[in-house]
């Protein structure tokens, strides 16, 4: 397979520049792929797919009558990130997560940011994931968002934007680790000759961060991963991370509260639990505080948590920062707490609860992407240019009825990466979800999950909507040639720049 017929169109391509020349960071890989014998790359693609199948790399699709479990599609051509560009991304992510953590601690305590008029009180009160029972809670180390997956996209202009924040139970890191294992087996020569930053230390870093949250006086903290069970869409990841960290994978029925502590049932009797990496939503954590009909959580858990006798990661209540209306205020949040502009800009966003913004959105639905503030996974969304008049009318009615529930953004032309389609290289749109661990310090996993829209022309990369994934290679140092962060003031405000 050759790249001679590969067409970058008018999109930003992560491997080729506007003149169809390989970018400096991608040159060695492109040369290697083009020197493979005919059919060899396809053979390696098939081998990689078999390896992932045997590893059980699956996810579940809710409401799929054809069967819930699917193999996560994988493409062999990686996304490559230059070292200088990654440095820019990493600094931006650290700034953002620290600001969001200060925001969460503020709104569950004094709410200074609300009193100072930076974020309207109504936006916080009406956020579906704001948790009144968490008001006044002080989590260990003052940290609320311990594990975050922040979705990034690059537009045609080359600028990287934050598309959304995921601070509740972000998933996907297991695919990052599994993809890397398969890629190293598939291209051992490339990894031997290239300086690609490793990702395999993520489980140990995750465990170290979780153990740092343990209650005072606990010398050897017991950490567990709390899962809703085998029917959850990310159950593979829950079991994978528990196995990699060497800790127990538990369901709510495995835990009890007694003597103001959390205990785990074992074959040797009850053993104390000190840190819970919970992969279930707030609503289901504790039926005595949140949903009374939940059978997934642990009755009494929140009382032990409030008393500081068990740690929860992520902290309950972090979902308010996932709200897409709150997302629109993050640039102001960064400026409020740090007195500086965000390094990574938001996509310009119209808040439908604002009358002027709502009027503009309703008049321009064919040109905008409309998103529900509390949905994820590609659900509850209208992509204007790809929608019918009937769909636009339906969303207009939804916006009029519940304006707080919706935001709108211009349609971005997501960057593309060559992808193997029917034996040829074709460009497919991608995003990037880096993972951030925030405890005593902040660690950003080099790379993250590159999700790819496998359908030609599609901008929807979610696995639940037919997307796949690629390995993400962050180079340890830049090769000679172009690449790196945008020139000029990288903290420049992007609002007003046509997208």
Number of C-alpha atoms within 10 A of each C-alpha: 18 14 16 9 10 14 15 22 11 10 22 22 27 23 23 22 15 13 7 15 11 19 22 17 26 20 14 15 18 17 13 12 17 14 12 12 9 11 10 13 19 16 11 16 18 14 15 21 20 13 18 21 15 9 11 15 22 20 21 21 19 13 8 10 7 7 10 15 15 16 14 20 19 24 21 23 21 23 24 20 24 23 23 17 17 18 16 17 22 21 14 18 26 19 19 22 23 18 21 24 19 18 24 22 23 16 19 18 14 12 16 13 18 17 11 10 9 14 19 14 14 10 17 20 13 12 21 15 21 22 19 10 14 18 15 14 18 18 23 21 11 15 20 26 30 25 28 23 25 21 20 24 21 24 19 16 16 16 16 23 20 20 20 21 24 21 26 28 20 17 20 21 22 21 24 24 21 18 24 20 17 20 20 13 14 18 15 11 11 16 14 10 9 14 14 21 17 16 19 15 11 23 20 14 15 21 19 14 21 27 21 17 26 25 18 12 7 11 9 9 19 18 26 23 22 25 24 23 19 13 15 18 20 23 18 20 21 24 20 21 22 20 14 15 18 14 15 16 19 21 22 21 14 15 22 19 18 12 7 14 19 23 18 20 14 10 6 6 8 14 14 18 21 25 24 23 24 25 24 21 18 22 19 20 27 22 19 17 16 17 14 13 12 16 16 20 29 21 21 19 24 22 17 17 24 16 15 20 19 27 26 24 24 28 25 25 25 27 24 25 26 22 26 25 27 19 23 19 17 21 19 18 24 22 14 16 14 14 10 14 18 24 23 25 23 21 24 18 19 22 23 24 18 12 11 11 15 22 13 13 24 19 11 15 24 20 17 22 22 27 22 22 23 18 15 16 12 15 13 14 18 22 22 20 12 12 14 13 11 9 16 19 13 12 20 19 13 14 21 15 10 12 19 20 22 25 27 31 20 20 18 17 19 24 25 26 27 24 23 20 14 8 11 15 19 19 25 26 28 30 24 24 26 23 26 24 22 23 22 15 8 17 19 20 22 24 26 26 28 25 28 29 24 27 16 11 11 16 21 22 24 18 22 19 15 15 21 22 29 26 26 25 25 26 22 17 14 18 16 9 9 11 16 16 17 14 6 7 8 17 14 12 16 16 12 7 8 8 15
